[in-house]
Amino acid sequence: MIELHLDDQDTLKFICSSLGFGKITVNSKFARFTVSTGREVAAIIAIFSKYCLNTTKHLNFLAFERAYTIYIKNDSPEARNESKTIIDKIISEMNSKRTDFYLSPTHFNITLNWLLGFVEGDGWFSYSITSRSFTFGILQKGNKALFEAIVSFLNLAFIELGYEAAGDSVANIYQKNTGGGILYGYKT
């Protein structure tokens, strides 16, 4: 499912039209694109197997794929009932319940288009009147290796654009401990 503000429903229409499947529903505030048939879910799995996600959403995708495979293999009601406990365990460790955020440092494929989309979801721009400073930042829970890849990408981009770093790099990672874990981010 992808849910966007009602003003962005044309994006969902484009996705639905490009894929040739799925369903769009609209309420007073949001538009939602969903796929639900076995054929549609299998097609989504094939797409994200070929074009991997960069964030821990990739780990959630792998768990989803594992659960789906177990479900499809066990096509009788009795077999599906027996595999329910396994699937429930897999699902219980996804998304906000995830505690394992490890992705290999070689997993990431940072591109300009990917970074633009990531900033759309997890980035911000601000100005502090007190310190008279401008800030651009990105923040996400438990994903230090991703931020190392982003910082490397940004530092190379700054060099290619002709900007020189005052120190070793223009972009740096910071971490903030919270009750919910460690947030990793990038701030100028």
N, C-alpha and C positions, 0 to 999 in steps of 0.2 A: 504494500500500500504506500502511496505517496500522497500526502495531504498538503495542499498549498492554500494560501489566501485566495479568496474568490477572484480577486483581480488578476491572478496568475493562472486561471484555468486554461488559457490558450496553450500554455506550456504542457499541461496534461493532455490536451487534445492532440498536440503534436506528437507526444510520446505514444499515445494510443494509436494514432494514425500510422506512425512509423513502424510500430510493432505489428499492427494488424490484428490486435486482440486487446482484451482488457475492458474495463467498464469505468465510466466516470459518473460519479454522483455528486450532487451539489446541494448545499444547504445555504442558509442566509449569510454565512461567513466564510465557508471553506468549500473547496472542490477536492475530491478524492479520486485517485486512480487505483483500481484494485485488479488483481488477477486471482482467479480462484479455481479454474479447471485444472486437471492434471496436466493436460497438454500445455497450458499457459505457464504453469509453475515450472514444468520441465524446460520450457524455452527460456525463462528468466534464469534458471540455474545454468543453462548452457552459456548464456551471455556473460554472467558474472564469473563463470569458470574460465572463460577466455579473456575477459577484461577485468582483472582483479581490482577490488577496492583497496584503497591505501590505508584506511583507518581500521580501528577495531571492528568496524562494521564488516570487514572481511572475515574476522573470527566468528561473528554472528552468522554471516552467510554460510561459512563452513559447517557450523552447528545445524543450521536450518537444512542444508543439503543432506547432512548425515541423518537427521530425523526424517526427512522426506524419503530418502532411500529406504530406510527401515520400514516406513509406512507402505511404500509401493511394493516392496518385496513380499510383504505379508498381506496378500490381498483377500484372504478369507476373514470373516468377522472374528473367528476364534483366534487366528494368528495376530490380527490387529489388536485384539484385546490383550493378548500376551505381551505384545511389544509396547503397549501403552506406557508402562512404567519406565522403560528405557527412554522413550520419546519425551515423556514428562520431565525426566532428569535432564536431558539435553536442553530442553526449552527453559528449564528453571535456572540455567546458568548463562542465559543470553541477556543482551541489552543492559538495562540498569542493574541487573543482578550479576553481571560479569565481574569476576575478580582477577582473572588471568588476562592481561593485556599484551602479552608478549607477541611481537611480530619480528621476524628476522630483519636486521638492518638492511639486508639486500632485497627485501620484499618490495620496497617502495619505488614507485615510478612517478616522481614529481614532474609535472609539466605545467606550463603557464595556465592552460585552460583548467586543469584540475585545481590548481591553487586558487584561481579566481572563484571557482565554485565553492571551495572549502572556506574561503574568506566570507562568501555570501552567508554561509551557515554558522560559522564559528568565529568570525572576525569582528573588529570594531575600530572606529576612528573616534578620537576624542580630543578635547582641548581643556586644559586646566587653567582657570583664571588665576588661581593662587600661585602656581609655579610658572605660569606663562609658557606652557609646553604643549606640544602636539604629540599625540600618541596613536600609533597603529598597533593593534595586537590581535593575536589569535590565541584561544584557550581551549583545552580539551583535557579530560580526565585520563590519567594513566597511559600516556602514549609518548614517552620520551624519545624513542627511536624515530618516530614520525617527525617530531620537531627537529631532531638532528638532521634528518633528510631535507626538511624545509629550509633550515638555516643554511645548509650547504648550497641548496638551490638558489636562495636569495643572495648569498654572498657572491656566488658566481655571476648572477644576473647583475648585481651592482657593479662588478668589475667590467662586465661586457658593456654596460651603459656608461662607463667612464667615471664612476664614483669611487673615490678612494676611502677606505676605512680609516678612522682615527686610530684604532688599535689593531688587533688581529682580525676583527670581523665587524661588519656593519650590523648583522643580525645576531641576536643572542637568545638563548633559552633561559627562562626563569622557572622556578617551581614554587608552588604555594601549597603548604600542608593545610588540609581542611579536615573536618570530621568525617567526610566521605571519601578521603583518599588524597592522593597527590594530583594537583592540577599542573600540567605542563603548558607553557605558553611561550609566545614570542612577543616581545615588545620593543619598539624603537626607543 
